[in-house]
Amino acid sequence: MEILQAIVLGIIQGVGEFLPISSSGHLIILPEIFGWSDQGLAFDVALHFGTLLAIMIYFYDDWKKIIFKSYFLNQIGRIFIDRKRELFEIKKLKKDTLIIIGVATIPGVLAGLFLEDYAEGVFRNPLLVGTTLFAGALLLFFADKRGEKKLGEKDILLKIAFIIGLFQMLAIVPGVSRSGITITAALLLGLSRTAAARFSFLLATPIVLGATIKELPTFLAAGFDINLIVGVLAAFGSGYLAIKYMLKYLEKQSYNIFVVYRILLAFAIFLIFSN
């Protein structure tokens, strides 16, 4: 692998992880177009580590509050000690952000465990990527137009979180886009554009962290080289900037630019790979 390839793939992973355009879809299509050899699992894990750093640093204050102010973590001891208060305490858990994110993460984890072989084999098809990019664009457009956009992050309860988590299961298919499908679900459920994006980004943290830990032995066994380091830095830098500027963009703009991009890319893929 050349350094240029490492930089390009790192940027694609960083931007595609957070913009609703599918990082996995791009990472399948670009090597096919440019004739690059497969970058290997260790390099993919390294890129995910770069985007994980971007989320954790950008949302450091948020995660600090979510973890240390978690009602669940602070009260779990009392639940087991005081049986009379147990039902009362459990009802309050639905307002706990840590629990809400955890519940929304479960379906995605199950999809990853049971469909991993398909994701690494059957699903890695350029025409499938084109189809899912196009279908996802239509869904995002519909959700952005029809969603009420009245709810904020504080309005997300367990039911809403779980439904968004069910949608996240579809992200196992390249081209769907994890951020794209979770944002689409959030918009359909009435969240504002910025709240939908912020929750999608926070929801990415446990998923990306889990994927990184799962493949950590492969990553460490491969060793470090300049391409790996450059790829991580590119993924981190582009991911951080993608989060920052997308949230600013959504304060005044719709998701239409991403819809158009997905449709154009889908048609380009059909033209290139249909023969």
N, C-alpha and C positions, 0 to 999 in steps of 0.2 A: 504494500500500500504506500502511495506517495503522500507527502504532507498535504498537498492540495486536496486530495481525496478525503483525508481525515478532517480537514477544516470544513469542507463542503458538507460532509455527512454530519459533523457536529452542529453546524448551523441549522441544517434541516431538522435534526432531532430537537434542538432547542426551540426553534420557532414552531415547528409542527406539533410539539407536545402541548402547547398552550393555545395557539390559534386553531380554530376549528377546521383544519385542512388536512389532518392525518399525517403524522410523522412516519408511521409504519408504511403507509401507502407510498410516500415519497422515497423511503429507503429501499423499497422494492423496485420502483420504476427507474430511478436515476442510475443505479448500477447497470440495469438492463440497457438503457439508452447509451451510456458511455462505455459499455463493455468492461466495467470494473469487475474484478474478482470479488467473491463474497468476503466481506470484512471480518466475518467470524463472530461467534457468540461473545467472546471476551470483549471485543470492541463495542458491541451493542450494549453490553452491561456497563461499560465505561461511559458511554454516552448517556445512559439512564442515570448514572451517578452524577453526571454534570447537571442534568435537569433537576435532580433531587436537591442538589446544593442551591440551585436557583430558587426553587420554591421555599426551601427552609430559610434562606437568608432574607428573601423578600417578605415572607410572612412570619418572620421571627417573632415579632411582638404579638401577632395573632395566636400563634401556636403556644407562646408562653402563657397567655391568658387562658387559652382553651385547656391546657394541661393543668396548670396550677390553680385555676379557678373551677376545675371540673367538680360538679356536685357529686358525681359518682365516686371519684377518687377520695374526696373529703368525707363522704358519708358512708362508704361501704362497710367500714368497721361498725358503725352504729346500727346499720341494718341487721347485722348478725347478732349484735349484743341486745338490742331492744326489740323484741319480737312484736310488741304492741304497735310500734311505729313503722313496721316493715312495709305494709301496703301503702301507707301515706308516702314513704320515702320513694318507693318504686314508681309511683305515679309521677313524682317530680322529675324522674330521670328523663322524661320525654323533652324536657327543656335543656338538657345537658348537651352542649355542642359536641363534646368528645364522643358521647354515645350516638348522637345523630350521625356523625361522620363514620363511626364504626359500623352502624347499621347499613348505611349506604354503600359501604365498602364490601360487605359480605357477598352479594351476588357477583361482583366482578372477580373476587378471589375464587369463587367456585367455578366460574367460567374459565378462568386461567388454569385451574387444576385439571378440569375434565376435558378441555378442548385445546390444550397446549400443542398436542401433536398435529392437530388440524391447522393451527395457527402457523406452525413452522413448515407445513407441507402443502396440503390441498389449498389453503387460503392464499398462499403466496402466488397468485395468478394475476398478471397485469390487467386482464379484462375484468376480473372480479373487482379489482381495485377501482377501475373506471366506473363500473356499475354502482358500487357503494358510494363513491364520491358524488355521483350524480343524484342518487336517491337521497343521500344525506343532505345535499344542497336543497332539494325540494322540501324536505322535512324542516330544515332550519328556516327556510324562507316562510313556510306556513306558520311555524311556531312564533317567529318574530313578528309576523303580521297579526296573528290572531290572539296571541297571549295578552292577558290583561296588564301585565307588567306593573302590578301594584304592590307586590310583596317584597320585603327586604330579607336579609339573612336571618334576622331575629324571628321571622314568621315561619321558618323552616322547622316543622315538627317531624316526628318519626315516620309518619305516613308518607309525607312528601319526600323525605330523604330515601326511604326504601324504594319508592317508585323510580326516583332518579338512579338509584343503584341498579335496579332491574334494567334500565336503559343502558347503563354502563357495561352490562354483559355483552352487548352487541359490539363493543369496541375491540373484542378479540379478533374480529374480521378486519383485515387491513383496508384502509380507505374510509371506514366508518368515522374514525377520529374519536378518541376518548373524550376530549374536551368538547368536540362538536355535538356528540350525542347527549352528553350530560347537560350541556347548555340548552339544547333543543328541548329536553325533558323539563328542565327548570322553567323555561319560557312558557311551555304548554301548561305548566302548573301555576302560572301567574307571577313568577318572579320577575323583577326588573332586569334589564339587560346587564347592568353592572353586578347585581346580586347573583345572577345566574353564572356569570363568569367567575366571580370570586369564590363561590361555592364549588364550582368545577375545579378551580385551581387547588383549593384546600383538599378536595376529595382526591386529587392526584397524589398527594403526599404519601398516604399509606400504601397505595397501589404501587407507586414507583419504588418506595422503600422496600416493600415486600419482594418485588421482582429483582431488585439489586441484591438483597440478602440471599435470595434463593440461588442466584447464579454466582455468588461471591467466590466460591472455591474455583470455579472456572476462570474467573477474572484474575485471581491471585496466582493461579498455576501458569497463566500465560506470561506473567511478568510485565514489567513496565518498559515502554520504549517511547521515543519522541512522538510517534504518531498517536499513541494512546493519550499522552499528556495533552497534545494539541487538540485532539478530539474532545476531551473532557472540558478544556478551557473554552472551546468554541461552543459546545452545548450549554455550558454554564452562562457565558456572556450573552448569547443569543436568546436563551430562555429567560434570563432576568429582564432583558430589554423587552421581550415579547409580552411578558406579564405587565410590566410597567406601562408601556405605551398602549396596549390593548385596553386596559382599564380606563385610561384617559380618553381614548378614542370613543369608547362606548358611552361616555358621559353625555355625548351629543349626537352620536351617529348610530345607525342600525347595523345589522350583520350582513347587509346586502353585498358588501365588497367581497366577503368570504364566500357567499353563495355564488356570485359571478365567477370567482376564481375556481371554485370546485367544478362548476359546469364546464368552463373552458378547458381545464385540465382533463376532465373526463373525456371530452370530445377528442382532445389531442391523443390521449391514450388509445382510444378506439381506432383512430386513424393510423397510429404507429404500429399497433400490435394485432390488428384484425386480419392482416394478411398472413 
